Amino acid sequence: MRTIGARELKQNPHAVIQHVLETGEEYEITSYGRPAGVRIVPDNRSPRRWVLGNDLADVPPMSPRNAAAWRADVEGAMDDEVSGP
């Protein structure tokens, strides 16, 4: 999650909103360097980008630690509720 100061957000809110919509990344708004308890989050997460199988041939193998973290992320995502439009 990124952080952004209230003053910076005020100067260019459209760019921040566009970034959130395009990437699905959240922003936490700060005031004088401290979290203000306000976040900008996408209402609907954007679809994930897919990678073609041929492109995966150039990817080096994961370390056992990264593989375990990835597996935990996948299993956590499988446990999430699925909601439709």
C-alpha positions in Angstrom: 0.0 0.0 0.0 1.3 3.4 -0.9 1.0 6.5 1.3 0.2 10.0 0.0 0.1 13.3 1.9 -3.2 15.2 2.0 -1.5 18.2 0.3 -0.1 16.1 -2.5 -3.5 14.5 -3.0 -5.2 17.9 -3.1 -2.8 19.0 -5.9 -3.4 16.0 -8.2 -6.3 13.8 -7.1 -7.1 12.6 -10.6 -3.7 10.9 -11.1 -4.0 9.1 -7.8 -7.5 7.9 -8.5 -6.5 6.8 -12.0 -3.6 4.8 -10.5 -5.9 3.1 -8.0 -8.3 2.2 -10.7 -5.7 0.9 -13.1 -3.6 -1.1 -10.6 -5.9 -1.9 -7.7 -3.3 -0.6 -5.3 -4.5 1.1 -2.2 -3.4 4.5 -0.9 -3.3 5.6 2.7 -3.7 9.3 3.2 -1.4 11.0 5.7 -1.5 14.4 7.4 1.8 15.8 8.5 3.4 12.4 7.9 1.0 10.5 10.1 -1.8 8.2 8.9 -5.1 10.0 8.9 -7.2 6.9 9.1 -8.4 7.4 5.5 -7.7 5.1 2.5 -8.4 5.2 -1.1 -9.3 1.7 -2.3 -10.8 0.4 -5.5 -14.4 -0.6 -5.3 -13.9 -3.5 -7.7 -10.4 -4.8 -8.0 -9.2 -4.9 -11.6 -8.7 -8.2 -13.3 -5.3 -9.7 -12.9 -3.0 -9.8 -15.9 -2.3 -13.2 -17.3 1.1 -14.4 -18.5 1.5 -16.7 -21.5 3.0 -20.1 -20.7 5.9 -19.5 -23.2 6.9 -16.4 -21.3 7.2 -18.4 -18.1 10.1 -20.4 -19.5 12.4 -17.4 -18.9 11.4 -17.0 -15.2 13.9 -18.4 -12.7 12.5 -20.9 -10.2 11.3 -19.6 -6.8 13.2 -20.2 -3.6 11.5 -22.5 -1.2 10.6 -19.6 1.1 9.0 -17.6 -1.8 7.2 -20.7 -3.0 5.7 -21.3 0.5 4.6 -17.6 0.6 3.1 -17.9 -2.9 1.2 -21.1 -1.9 -0.2 -19.4 1.2 -1.4 -16.4 -0.9 -3.1 -18.8 -3.3 -4.8 -20.8 -0.5 -5.9 -17.5 1.1 -7.4 -16.3 -2.1 -9.3 -19.6 -2.5 -10.8 -19.0 1.0 -12.0 -15.5 0.1 -15.7 -15.0 -0.7 -16.5 -14.7 -4.4 -19.1 -12.2 -5.3 -20.5 -11.4 -8.7 -21.9 -8.2 -10.2 
